[in-house]
Amino acid sequence: MKEQIFLVIGLIFLTDICDTISQLILKSSINALDWHVNSIRKAFHLILELIKVPRVWLGFILTGVSLIFWLIALTKADLNLAFSLDSMRYILISVSSVIFLKEKVGNWRWTGIMFVVFGIILVALG
């Protein structure tokens, strides 16, 4: 069973890596357009603009790859275990948004992330 948990953790980590990269790409793409959506019409126009951006398609492809890894992980683990381990995503998104998007993360959020790390360790050991 120990080998199985390492396989599940690895698959979910791949899921989270693909999804994190995808979210970074999508966020930077939307930021580059510098749009402020305040109506349905503007939202529709923004969507039309976004589908013309190749980086957005890369983000969508990575989301699809993430889904494939996720589905494989679900064949190896119970949903409650897989979903709990998937919380690694919160850590990866926070750290990478600080590094690549220059976003600020406050002390309370870092404290919460540490609790998530502790929870993931407990779930993986249990």
N, C-alpha and C positions, 0 to 999 in steps of 0.2 A: 504493500500500500504506500510505503514511503516514496518509491519511484513514481507512483501515480500522482502523488501530491506535487512532486517537483515538475512533472510534465504539465499538470494543470496550471501551476503557478507560471511556468514558462509560456504556455499558450495565452493565459490571461495577460501576462506582461506584454506579449507581442500585440495583443488586442489593444491594450492601453497605449503602447508606443505609437501604433498606427493612428489611433484616435487622437492622441495628443498632437502629433504632427499635422493631422488633418485639421484640427481646431485652430492651430497656430496659422496654418495657411489660410483658412477661411477668415479668421479674424484680421490678419494682415491685409487680405484682399479687400475686405469691407472697409477697413480703415483707409486704404489707398484711394478709395472712391470718395471719401469724405462726404458722405450723404447723411442727412438727418431726416429720417422717415417720420412724418407726422400725419400722413393720410394714406388711405388704401391706394390711391392713384400713385403716390410717390413710392410706396412699397412695391407695387407692380412694376413700375419703371426701374426701380433698383434691381429687382429680380431679372428683368430683361438685360440690364447692363452687366450683372454678375455672370450670366451664362455665356457672355462673350469673353470672359477672362479665363485663360488657360489654367492659371493656378487654382481657380475654383474647381475646375474639373479634376485636377490632381487631388484636391481635398476630398471630392466625392469618391474618387477611386480608392483612396486610402480608407475612407469610411467603409467601403465595400470589402476591402481586404480585412479590416478590423472585424467586420461581421463574420467573415469566413472563419477567422481564428476563434471568435467567440462561439460559433456553432460547433466547431471541433472540440473546444473546451467543454461545452455542455454535454458532449457524448462521453466525456471522461469523468465528470463530477456532478454531484447534486447541484441543483440550481442555487440553493441557499449558500453553499460553500463558494461556488463560482461568483455569485453576485457579491458576496462579502469581500472576496479577494479582489474583485474588480474595483474596489475603493482605492487601489493604487493610482487610479486615474486622477483622483483629486490631488495627490502629491505631485504627479508628473505635470499636470496642467499648471499648478501653482508655481512650481520651480521653473518650468520652461517659460511661463509668461513673464516672470521676473527677468530671466536671462535674455530672451529673444524679443519680447515686446516692451521691455523696460517698464512693466507695471509695478505698482507698489503693493506689497502684502504686509499688513499690519501684524503686530505682535499677537493679538488675539487669534488671528487666522493661522499663524504659525503654530500657536499652542494647539489649536484644533487639529491641524495637520499631524502634529505629534501624537495626539490621541488616535487619529486614524491609523497611523503607523503601528501603534501599540495594539489596536484592535485587529489589524491584519495579521500581526504576529500571533495573537491569541487564536484567531480563526484557523490559521495554517497549522498550529500545533494541536488544536482540538480535533 
